[in-house]
Amino acid sequence: MMTSKAAKALIQTHGPQRCGLRGLARAIALAAPIALSVGSALWSAGSTAQNHAPNPYNTVLDWARLPEGRVWGSTSAVYPHPDGKHIWVAERCGANSCVGSDLDPVMLFDENGNMVRSFGAGLITWPHGINVDHEGNVWVADGVGYRA
């Protein structure tokens, strides 16, 4: 959108009769980089998220415990079980992909952080989303879409 200063300058320079589409395009072409740089500067100056709301949650480090020898990979999805006591987690087999891994990427943890059960080895390449319906059925989205 052309600023009023740019429009006035165009009309003063070329006269109102010569400021058709070509003149308008020229004015926009000249004004756009300036508008983008000013907008970018304003955006970057205020882009840090500010949240002063109270946080009702407590961080508990190392709450969920994996089996001996297993490490956390990219954890892409967490969802509560309908019982309100267990948590489902989908992670990428100790890395950022489950290709070539025999680990289960989908795990259920109890309220003490113990892994109760797991599944999905060889079935899910890149777990990306998870949903648990009211009956406890677990639905996992594979973000890559081919078999491991």
VOLO-993078 format. One record per atom (N, C-alpha, C, O): atom name; residue number from 1; x negated, y, z negated. Coordinates in pm, whole numbers. Layout:
# residues N
[node CA,NUM,[X,Y,Z]]
...
# end
This chain:
# residues 148
[node N,1,[-84,-116,0]]
[node CA,1,[0,0,0]]
[node C,1,[-89,123,0]]
[node O,1,[-184,130,-78]]
[node N,2,[-60,220,84]]
[node CA,2,[-140,339,97]]
[node C,2,[-109,436,-16]]
[node O,2,[7,459,-49]]
[node N,3,[-215,491,-76]]
[node CA,3,[-194,588,-183]]
[node C,3,[-150,720,-123]]
[node O,3,[-169,745,-4]]
[node N,4,[-89,804,-206]]
[node CA,4,[-40,932,-156]]
[node C,4,[-156,1021,-113]]
[node O,4,[-142,1097,-17]]
[node N,5,[-272,1015,-181]]
[node CA,5,[-388,1095,-142]]
[node C,5,[-439,1051,-5]]
[node O,5,[-475,1134,78]]
[node N,6,[-443,920,18]]
[node CA,6,[-489,869,147]]
[node C,6,[-394,912,258]]
[node O,6,[-438,949,367]]
[node N,7,[-264,907,232]]
[node CA,7,[-165,946,332]]
[node C,7,[-178,1095,363]]
[node O,7,[-172,1133,480]]
[node N,8,[-194,1179,261]]
[node CA,8,[-208,1323,282]]
[node C,8,[-334,1353,362]]
[node O,8,[-332,1436,453]]
[node N,9,[-444,1286,328]]
[node CA,9,[-569,1309,400]]
[node C,9,[-555,1269,546]]
[node O,9,[-605,1339,634]]
[node N,10,[-488,1158,574]]
[node CA,10,[-467,1113,710]]
[node C,10,[-383,1212,789]]
[node O,10,[-415,1243,903]]
[node N,11,[-278,1261,729]]
[node CA,11,[-189,1356,798]]
[node C,11,[-262,1488,820]]
[node O,11,[-248,1549,926]]
[node N,12,[-341,1534,720]]
[node CA,12,[-413,1659,737]]
[node C,12,[-519,1647,845]]
[node O,12,[-542,1743,918]]
[node N,13,[-582,1531,856]]
[node CA,13,[-688,1512,955]]
[node C,13,[-632,1496,1096]]
[node O,13,[-685,1556,1189]]
[node N,14,[-529,1418,1113]]
[node CA,14,[-480,1382,1245]]
[node C,14,[-345,1443,1280]]
[node O,14,[-300,1429,1394]]
[node N,15,[-279,1508,1188]]
[node CA,15,[-147,1564,1216]]
[node C,15,[-41,1457,1200]]
[node O,15,[-69,1339,1219]]
[node N,16,[81,1497,1165]]
[node CA,16,[187,1399,1138]]
[node C,16,[225,1317,1259]]
[node O,16,[265,1202,1243]]
[node N,17,[214,1372,1381]]
[node CA,17,[256,1297,1499]]
[node C,17,[157,1188,1538]]
[node O,17,[195,1095,1610]]
[node N,18,[30,1193,1493]]
[node CA,18,[-69,1094,1533]]
[node C,18,[-90,988,1425]]
[node O,18,[-181,907,1437]]
[node N,19,[-11,987,1323]]
[node CA,19,[-28,894,1212]]
[node C,19,[68,778,1223]]
[node O,19,[138,746,1127]]
[node N,20,[72,714,1337]]
[node CA,20,[158,599,1358]]
[node C,20,[101,476,1292]]
[node O,20,[33,485,1190]]
[node N,21,[127,360,1349]]
[node CA,21,[81,234,1293]]
[node C,21,[-71,224,1290]]
[node O,21,[-129,171,1196]]
[node N,22,[-136,276,1395]]
[node CA,22,[-281,270,1400]]
[node C,22,[-342,353,1287]]
[node O,22,[-437,308,1221]]
[node N,23,[-290,469,1263]]
[node CA,23,[-339,553,1155]]
[node C,23,[-311,493,1019]]
[node O,23,[-394,498,928]]
[node N,24,[-195,435,1006]]
[node CA,24,[-159,370,881]]
[node C,24,[-253,253,854]]
[node O,24,[-299,235,741]]
[node N,25,[-282,175,957]]
[node CA,25,[-373,62,942]]
[node C,25,[-512,110,902]]
[node O,25,[-577,48,817]]
[node N,26,[-557,220,961]]
[node CA,26,[-688,275,927]]
[node C,26,[-690,320,781]]
[node O,26,[-786,294,709]]
[node N,27,[-586,387,738]]
[node CA,27,[-580,435,600]]
[node C,27,[-579,318,501]]
[node O,27,[-644,324,396]]
[node N,28,[-507,214,534]]
[node CA,28,[-502,96,447]]
[node C,28,[-638,29,444]]
[node O,28,[-685,-13,338]]
[node N,29,[-703,20,561]]
[node CA,29,[-835,-42,568]]
[node C,29,[-936,36,484]]
[node O,29,[-1026,-24,425]]
[node N,30,[-924,166,478]]
[node CA,30,[-1015,248,399]]
[node C,30,[-981,244,250]]
[node O,30,[-1071,244,166]]
[node N,31,[-854,240,218]]
[node CA,31,[-811,244,78]]
[node C,31,[-819,108,9]]
[node O,31,[-838,102,-112]]
[node N,32,[-804,-1,84]]
[node CA,32,[-798,-135,23]]
[node C,32,[-924,-170,-55]]
[node O,32,[-913,-217,-169]]
[node N,33,[-1046,-150,2]]
[node CA,33,[-1165,-187,-77]]
[node C,33,[-1176,-108,-207]]
[node O,33,[-1220,-161,-309]]
[node N,34,[-1137,17,-203]]
[node CA,34,[-1143,99,-324]]
[node C,34,[-1043,47,-427]]
[node O,34,[-1076,33,-545]]
[node N,35,[-922,20,-382]]
[node CA,35,[-819,-31,-473]]
[node C,35,[-860,-166,-532]]
[node O,35,[-837,-192,-650]]
[node N,36,[-919,-252,-449]]
[node CA,36,[-961,-383,-498]]
[node C,36,[-1074,-371,-600]]
[node O,36,[-1073,-442,-701]]
[node N,37,[-1170,-282,-576]]
[node CA,37,[-1281,-269,-670]]
[node C,37,[-1234,-208,-802]]
[node O,37,[-1280,-250,-908]]
[node N,38,[-1145,-111,-796]]
[node CA,38,[-1091,-53,-919]]
[node C,38,[-1008,-156,-994]]
[node O,38,[-1021,-171,-1115]]
[node N,39,[-923,-229,-921]]
[node CA,39,[-842,-333,-984]]
[node C,39,[-926,-442,-1046]]
[node O,39,[-896,-491,-1155]]
[node N,40,[-1034,-481,-976]]
[node CA,40,[-1124,-584,-1027]]
[node C,40,[-1193,-538,-1155]]
[node O,40,[-1206,-615,-1251]]
[node N,41,[-1236,-412,-1156]]
[node CA,41,[-1302,-357,-1275]]
[node C,41,[-1205,-354,-1393]]
[node O,41,[-1242,-388,-1506]]
[node N,42,[-1082,-314,-1368]]
[node CA,42,[-983,-310,-1476]]
[node C,42,[-951,-450,-1526]]
[node O,42,[-936,-470,-1647]]
[node N,43,[-941,-546,-1435]]
[node CA,43,[-911,-684,-1473]]
[node C,43,[-1023,-743,-1557]]
[node O,43,[-997,-803,-1662]]
[node N,44,[-1148,-727,-1513]]
[node CA,44,[-1259,-787,-1587]]
[node C,44,[-1279,-721,-1723]]
[node O,44,[-1325,-787,-1816]]
[node N,45,[-1245,-595,-1735]]
[node CA,45,[-1260,-526,-1863]]
[node C,45,[-1164,-582,-1967]]
[node O,45,[-1197,-584,-2086]]
[node N,46,[-1047,-627,-1926]]
[node CA,46,[-949,-676,-2022]]
[node C,46,[-918,-824,-2007]]
[node O,46,[-810,-867,-2045]]
[node N,47,[-1011,-903,-1951]]
[node CA,47,[-980,-1043,-1921]]
[node C,47,[-1003,-1137,-2038]]
[node O,47,[-967,-1255,-2030]]
[node N,48,[-1062,-1090,-2147]]
[node CA,48,[-1083,-1176,-2262]]
[node C,48,[-950,-1195,-2334]]
[node O,48,[-882,-1099,-2371]]
[node N,49,[-914,-1320,-2353]]
[node CA,49,[-788,-1351,-2419]]
[node C,49,[-792,-1304,-2564]]
[node O,49,[-890,-1326,-2635]]
[node N,50,[-688,-1242,-2606]]
[node CA,50,[-677,-1196,-2744]]
[node C,50,[-554,-1263,-2806]]
[node O,50,[-441,-1243,-2761]]
[node N,51,[-578,-1341,-2908]]
[node CA,51,[-468,-1406,-2976]]
[node C,51,[-489,-1389,-3126]]
[node O,51,[-577,-1451,-3185]]
[node N,52,[-408,-1305,-3184]]
[node CA,52,[-418,-1280,-3326]]
[node C,52,[-306,-1349,-3403]]
[node O,52,[-286,-1324,-3522]]
[node N,53,[-232,-1436,-3335]]
[node CA,53,[-123,-1506,-3400]]
[node C,53,[-181,-1610,-3497]]
[node O,53,[-289,-1663,-3473]]
[node N,54,[-111,-1638,-3603]]
[node CA,54,[-160,-1739,-3697]]
[node C,54,[-160,-1878,-3633]]
[node O,54,[-71,-1911,-3554]]
[node N,55,[-260,-1958,-3666]]
[node CA,55,[-272,-2093,-3613]]
[node C,55,[-230,-2191,-3723]]
[node O,55,[-299,-2201,-3825]]
[node N,56,[-119,-2262,-3704]]
[node CA,56,[-72,-2353,-3810]]
[node C,56,[-147,-2486,-3812]]
[node O,56,[-119,-2571,-3897]]
[node N,57,[-242,-2506,-3722]]
[node CA,57,[-312,-2634,-3711]]
[node C,57,[-451,-2626,-3771]]
[node O,57,[-515,-2521,-3771]]
[node N,58,[-498,-2739,-3821]]
[node CA,58,[-633,-2750,-3875]]
[node C,58,[-715,-2838,-3782]]
[node O,58,[-668,-2942,-3736]]
[node N,59,[-837,-2797,-3754]]
[node CA,59,[-928,-2879,-3674]]
[node C,59,[-986,-2988,-3762]]
[node O,59,[-1036,-2961,-3871]]
[node N,60,[-980,-3111,-3715]]
[node CA,60,[-1038,-3223,-3786]]
[node C,60,[-1141,-3286,-3691]]
[node O,60,[-1105,-3358,-3598]]
[node N,61,[-1268,-3257,-3716]]
[node CA,61,[-1373,-3308,-3628]]
[node C,61,[-1387,-3459,-3642]]
[node O,61,[-1373,-3514,-3752]]
[node N,62,[-1414,-3525,-3533]]
[node CA,62,[-1436,-3670,-3528]]
[node C,62,[-1320,-3750,-3586]]
[node O,62,[-1339,-3855,-3646]]
[node N,63,[-1198,-3699,-3567]]
[node CA,63,[-1081,-3768,-3619]]
[node C,63,[-1059,-3902,-3549]]
[node O,63,[-1046,-4005,-3614]]
[node N,64,[-1054,-3900,-3416]]
[node CA,64,[-1030,-4024,-3341]]
[node C,64,[-1163,-4099,-3325]]
[node O,64,[-1263,-4042,-3281]]
[node N,65,[-1162,-4225,-3362]]
[node CA,65,[-1282,-4307,-3356]]
[node C,65,[-1270,-4409,-3243]]
[node O,65,[-1173,-4484,-3234]]
[node N,66,[-1372,-4407,-3158]]
[node CA,66,[-1378,-4502,-3047]]
[node C,66,[-1449,-4629,-3093]]
[node O,66,[-1522,-4627,-3191]]
[node N,67,[-1427,-4739,-3021]]
[node CA,67,[-1498,-4863,-3055]]
[node C,67,[-1650,-4842,-3048]]
[node O,67,[-1699,-4755,-2976]]
[node N,68,[-1723,-4922,-3123]]
[node CA,68,[-1869,-4913,-3129]]
[node C,68,[-1930,-4912,-2988]]
[node O,68,[-1899,-4997,-2904]]
[node N,69,[-2017,-4816,-2965]]
[node CA,69,[-2087,-4805,-2837]]
[node C,69,[-2016,-4724,-2731]]
[node O,69,[-2075,-4692,-2627]]
[node N,70,[-1891,-4691,-2754]]
[node CA,70,[-1817,-4612,-2656]]
[node C,70,[-1826,-4464,-2690]]
[node O,70,[-1822,-4425,-2806]]
[node N,71,[-1839,-4381,-2584]]
[node CA,71,[-1845,-4236,-2603]]
[node C,71,[-1728,-4172,-2530]]
[node O,71,[-1670,-4230,-2438]]
[node N,72,[-1694,-4050,-2574]]
[node CA,72,[-1586,-3976,-2509]]
[node C,72,[-1630,-3926,-2373]]
[node O,72,[-1742,-3878,-2356]]
[node N,73,[-1540,-3937,-2278]]
[node CA,73,[-1560,-3876,-2147]]
[node C,73,[-1472,-3753,-2137]]
[node O,73,[-1426,-3701,-2239]]
[node N,74,[-1450,-3706,-2018]]
[node CA,74,[-1361,-3591,-1998]]
[node C,74,[-1222,-3632,-2043]]
[node O,74,[-1160,-3721,-1985]]
[node N,75,[-1173,-3566,-2145]]
[node CA,75,[-1040,-3597,-2199]]
[node C,75,[-941,-3505,-2130]]
[node O,75,[-940,-3384,-2151]]
[node N,76,[-857,-3565,-2048]]
[node CA,76,[-769,-3486,-1963]]
[node C,76,[-626,-3478,-2011]]
[node O,76,[-550,-3394,-1962]]
[node N,77,[-587,-3562,-2104]]
[node CA,77,[-446,-3564,-2141]]
[node C,77,[-428,-3618,-2283]]
[node O,77,[-489,-3717,-2321]]
[node N,78,[-342,-3551,-2358]]
[node CA,78,[-307,-3593,-2494]]
[node C,78,[-156,-3576,-2508]]
[node O,78,[-101,-3474,-2467]]
[node N,79,[-90,-3676,-2566]]
[node CA,79,[55,-3668,-2580]]
[node C,79,[100,-3745,-2704]]
[node O,79,[50,-3855,-2729]]
[node N,80,[191,-3691,-2782]]
[node CA,80,[236,-3762,-2902]]
[node C,80,[329,-3879,-2868]]
[node O,80,[407,-3873,-2772]]
[node N,81,[320,-3983,-2946]]
[node CA,81,[411,-4097,-2934]]
[node C,81,[545,-4055,-2996]]
[node O,81,[547,-3971,-3086]]
[node N,82,[656,-4111,-2949]]
[node CA,82,[787,-4071,-3003]]
[node C,82,[802,-4093,-3154]]
[node O,82,[888,-4032,-3217]]
[node N,83,[720,-4181,-3214]]
[node CA,83,[732,-4204,-3358]]
[node C,83,[677,-4087,-3441]]
[node O,83,[698,-4082,-3562]]
[node N,84,[607,-3994,-3376]]
[node CA,84,[553,-3878,-3445]]
[node C,84,[429,-3906,-3527]]
[node O,84,[378,-3816,-3593]]
[node N,85,[380,-4029,-3524]]
[node CA,85,[263,-4066,-3604]]
[node C,85,[143,-4106,-3519]]
[node O,85,[29,-4101,-3567]]
[node N,86,[166,-4145,-3395]]
[node CA,86,[58,-4189,-3308]]
[node C,86,[36,-4087,-3196]]
[node O,86,[125,-4010,-3161]]
[node N,87,[-86,-4090,-3141]]
[node CA,87,[-124,-4000,-3032]]
[node C,87,[-182,-4081,-2918]]
[node O,87,[-271,-4164,-2937]]
[node N,88,[-131,-4056,-2797]]
[node CA,88,[-185,-4116,-2676]]
[node C,88,[-291,-4022,-2617]]
[node O,88,[-271,-3901,-2614]]
[node N,89,[-400,-4078,-2573]]
[node CA,89,[-508,-4000,-2512]]
[node C,89,[-550,-4069,-2383]]
[node O,89,[-567,-4191,-2378]]
[node N,90,[-567,-3990,-2278]]
[node CA,90,[-624,-4041,-2152]]
[node C,90,[-757,-3970,-2131]]
[node O,90,[-763,-3847,-2126]]
[node N,91,[-863,-4047,-2120]]
[node CA,91,[-995,-3990,-2095]]
[node C,91,[-1063,-4068,-1984]]
[node O,91,[-1019,-4178,-1949]]
[node N,92,[-1168,-4014,-1929]]
[node CA,92,[-1226,-4067,-1805]]
[node C,92,[-1344,-4160,-1829]]
[node O,92,[-1452,-4142,-1773]]
[node N,93,[-1322,-4261,-1913]]
[node CA,93,[-1413,-4374,-1928]]
[node C,93,[-1555,-4336,-1967]]
[node O,93,[-1651,-4393,-1915]]
[node N,94,[-1569,-4240,-2057]]
[node CA,94,[-1701,-4201,-2103]]
[node C,94,[-1777,-4115,-2005]]
[node O,94,[-1895,-4088,-2026]]
[node N,95,[-1712,-4070,-1899]]
[node CA,95,[-1776,-3987,-1796]]
[node C,95,[-1672,-3889,-1744]]
[node O,95,[-1592,-3836,-1820]]
[node N,96,[-1674,-3865,-1613]]
[node CA,96,[-1570,-3783,-1550]]
[node C,96,[-1496,-3862,-1444]]
[node O,96,[-1426,-3805,-1361]]
[node N,97,[-1510,-3993,-1448]]
[node CA,97,[-1441,-4081,-1355]]
[node C,97,[-1445,-4222,-1411]]
[node O,97,[-1538,-4258,-1484]]
[node N,98,[-1346,-4302,-1376]]
[node CA,98,[-1343,-4441,-1421]]
[node C,98,[-1387,-4538,-1311]]
[node O,98,[-1377,-4659,-1329]]
[node N,99,[-1435,-4486,-1198]]
[node CA,99,[-1481,-4572,-1089]]
[node C,99,[-1598,-4657,-1139]]
[node O,99,[-1696,-4604,-1192]]
[node N,100,[-1587,-4787,-1123]]
[node CA,100,[-1693,-4879,-1163]]
[node C,100,[-1696,-4910,-1311]]
[node O,100,[-1787,-4981,-1356]]
[node N,101,[-1602,-4861,-1388]]
[node CA,101,[-1600,-4884,-1532]]
[node C,101,[-1500,-4994,-1567]]
[node O,101,[-1398,-5011,-1501]]
[node N,102,[-1532,-5069,-1672]]
[node CA,102,[-1437,-5170,-1721]]
[node C,102,[-1369,-5123,-1850]]
[node O,102,[-1307,-5203,-1920]]
[node N,103,[-1381,-4993,-1880]]
[node CA,103,[-1318,-4937,-2000]]
[node C,103,[-1173,-4900,-1974]]
[node O,103,[-1137,-4863,-1862]]
[node N,104,[-1091,-4910,-2077]]
[node CA,104,[-952,-4863,-2069]]
[node C,104,[-950,-4711,-2087]]
[node O,104,[-999,-4662,-2188]]
[node N,105,[-895,-4638,-1991]]
[node CA,105,[-893,-4493,-2005]]
[node C,105,[-778,-4438,-2091]]
[node O,105,[-782,-4322,-2133]]
[node N,106,[-675,-4520,-2117]]
[node CA,106,[-559,-4474,-2194]]
[node C,106,[-561,-4545,-2329]]
[node O,106,[-564,-4668,-2336]]
[node N,107,[-559,-4464,-2436]]
[node CA,107,[-573,-4520,-2570]]
[node C,107,[-467,-4463,-2663]]
[node O,107,[-426,-4347,-2649]]
[node N,108,[-423,-4543,-2758]]
[node CA,108,[-328,-4502,-2861]]
[node C,108,[-400,-4501,-2995]]
[node O,108,[-462,-4600,-3035]]
[node N,109,[-390,-4386,-3066]]
[node CA,109,[-454,-4373,-3196]]
[node C,109,[-348,-4357,-3304]]
[node O,109,[-244,-4293,-3283]]
[node N,110,[-375,-4417,-3422]]
[node CA,110,[-282,-4399,-3533]]
[node C,110,[-313,-4268,-3605]]
[node O,110,[-404,-4194,-3566]]
[node N,111,[-237,-4239,-3710]]
[node CA,111,[-253,-4111,-3779]]
[node C,111,[-386,-4097,-3851]]
[node O,111,[-423,-3986,-3891]]
[node N,112,[-460,-4207,-3868]]
[node CA,112,[-592,-4201,-3931]]
[node C,112,[-705,-4196,-3829]]
[node O,112,[-823,-4194,-3866]]
[node N,113,[-670,-4194,-3701]]
[node CA,113,[-771,-4186,-3596]]
[node C,113,[-825,-4319,-3549]]
[node O,113,[-923,-4323,-3475]]
[node N,114,[-762,-4428,-3590]]
[node CA,114,[-805,-4561,-3545]]
[node C,114,[-738,-4595,-3413]]
[node O,114,[-618,-4571,-3395]]
[node N,115,[-815,-4651,-3319]]
[node CA,115,[-755,-4691,-3192]]
[node C,115,[-673,-4817,-3216]]
[node O,115,[-724,-4918,-3265]]
[node N,116,[-545,-4810,-3179]]
[node CA,116,[-452,-4919,-3200]]
[node C,116,[-448,-5011,-3079]]
[node O,116,[-450,-5134,-3093]]
[node N,117,[-443,-4951,-2961]]
[node CA,117,[-442,-5029,-2837]]
[node C,117,[-485,-4939,-2722]]
[node O,117,[-491,-4817,-2734]]
[node N,118,[-513,-5005,-2609]]
[node CA,118,[-555,-4931,-2490]]
[node C,118,[-520,-5011,-2366]]
[node O,118,[-494,-5131,-2373]]
[node N,119,[-520,-4942,-2252]]
[node CA,119,[-493,-5010,-2124]]
[node C,119,[-544,-4925,-2009]]
[node O,119,[-584,-4810,-2027]]
[node N,120,[-543,-4982,-1891]]
[node CA,120,[-570,-4908,-1768]]
[node C,120,[-701,-4937,-1699]]
[node O,120,[-729,-4878,-1595]]
[node N,121,[-785,-5026,-1754]]
[node CA,121,[-912,-5056,-1688]]
[node C,121,[-888,-5110,-1548]]
[node O,121,[-807,-5201,-1528]]
[node N,122,[-956,-5053,-1451]]
[node CA,122,[-943,-5097,-1312]]
[node C,122,[-818,-5049,-1242]]
[node O,122,[-800,-5077,-1123]]
[node N,123,[-731,-4978,-1312]]
[node CA,123,[-606,-4930,-1253]]
[node C,123,[-603,-4780,-1229]]
[node O,123,[-533,-4732,-1139]]
[node N,124,[-678,-4707,-1309]]
[node CA,124,[-674,-4561,-1304]]
[node C,124,[-814,-4508,-1277]]
[node O,124,[-909,-4542,-1347]]
[node N,125,[-826,-4426,-1174]]
[node CA,125,[-955,-4372,-1135]]
[node C,125,[-989,-4244,-1210]]
[node O,125,[-1100,-4231,-1262]]
[node N,126,[-896,-4152,-1217]]
[node CA,126,[-921,-4019,-1273]]
[node C,126,[-796,-3973,-1346]]
[node O,126,[-720,-3892,-1293]]
[node N,127,[-773,-4024,-1470]]
[node CA,127,[-652,-3985,-1541]]
[node C,127,[-646,-3834,-1557]]
[node O,127,[-743,-3770,-1599]]
[node N,128,[-531,-3779,-1523]]
[node CA,128,[-520,-3632,-1524]]
[node C,128,[-403,-3582,-1607]]
[node O,128,[-409,-3472,-1663]]
[node N,129,[-298,-3658,-1617]]
[node CA,129,[-181,-3616,-1695]]
[node C,129,[-118,-3737,-1761]]
[node O,129,[-132,-3850,-1715]]
[node N,130,[-48,-3711,-1869]]
[node CA,130,[16,-3822,-1940]]
[node C,130,[150,-3772,-1996]]
[node O,130,[165,-3657,-2035]]
[node N,131,[246,-3863,-1998]]
[node CA,131,[376,-3834,-2056]]
[node C,131,[426,-3962,-2122]]
[node O,131,[404,-4072,-2071]]
[node N,132,[491,-3947,-2234]]
[node CA,132,[549,-4062,-2303]]
[node C,132,[697,-4033,-2320]]
[node O,132,[736,-3934,-2382]]
[node N,133,[781,-4120,-2262]]
[node CA,133,[925,-4094,-2270]]
[node C,133,[980,-4135,-2407]]
[node O,133,[907,-4189,-2490]]
[node N,134,[1109,-4110,-2429]]
[node CA,134,[1172,-4135,-2559]]
[node C,134,[1172,-4283,-2600]]
[node O,134,[1189,-4315,-2717]]
[node N,135,[1153,-4373,-2502]]
[node CA,135,[1147,-4517,-2532]]
[node C,135,[1004,-4565,-2557]]
[node O,135,[982,-4682,-2588]]
[node N,136,[907,-4474,-2544]]
[node CA,136,[767,-4511,-2567]]
[node C,136,[693,-4555,-2443]]
[node O,136,[578,-4597,-2452]]
[node N,137,[757,-4547,-2325]]
[node CA,137,[688,-4581,-2201]]
[node C,137,[586,-4473,-2170]]
[node O,137,[616,-4354,-2179]]
[node N,138,[465,-4514,-2133]]
[node CA,138,[356,-4422,-2106]]
[node C,138,[342,-4406,-1955]]
[node O,138,[331,-4504,-1882]]
[node N,139,[342,-4281,-1910]]
[node CA,139,[329,-4248,-1768]]
[node C,139,[201,-4169,-1751]]
[node O,139,[181,-4065,-1815]]
[node N,140,[112,-4218,-1663]]
[node CA,140,[-18,-4154,-1643]]
[node C,140,[-30,-4112,-1497]]
[node O,140,[-2,-4190,-1406]]
[node N,141,[-73,-3987,-1477]]
[node CA,141,[-98,-3938,-1341]]
[node C,141,[-246,-3957,-1310]]
[node O,141,[-332,-3917,-1388]]
[node N,142,[-273,-4019,-1195]]
[node CA,142,[-409,-4036,-1147]]
[node C,142,[-437,-3922,-1050]]
[node O,142,[-377,-3915,-943]]
[node N,143,[-528,-3833,-1086]]
[node CA,143,[-554,-3715,-1006]]
[node C,143,[-628,-3741,-877]]
[node O,143,[-635,-3652,-792]]
[node N,144,[-684,-3860,-858]]
[node CA,144,[-757,-3892,-735]]
[node C,144,[-669,-3974,-641]]
[node O,144,[-667,-3947,-521]]
[node N,145,[-600,-4070,-691]]
[node CA,145,[-503,-4141,-613]]
[node C,145,[-552,-4261,-535]]
[node O,145,[-484,-4304,-441]]
[node N,146,[-667,-4316,-568]]
[node CA,146,[-707,-4441,-507]]
[node C,146,[-752,-4536,-616]]
[node O,146,[-786,-4493,-727]]
[node N,147,[-752,-4661,-585]]
[node CA,147,[-782,-4762,-685]]
[node C,147,[-931,-4765,-717]]
[node O,147,[-1015,-4757,-627]]
[node N,148,[-962,-4778,-843]]
[node CA,148,[-1104,-4782,-887]]
[node C,148,[-1174,-4903,-830]]
[node O,148,[-1292,-4924,-856]]
# end
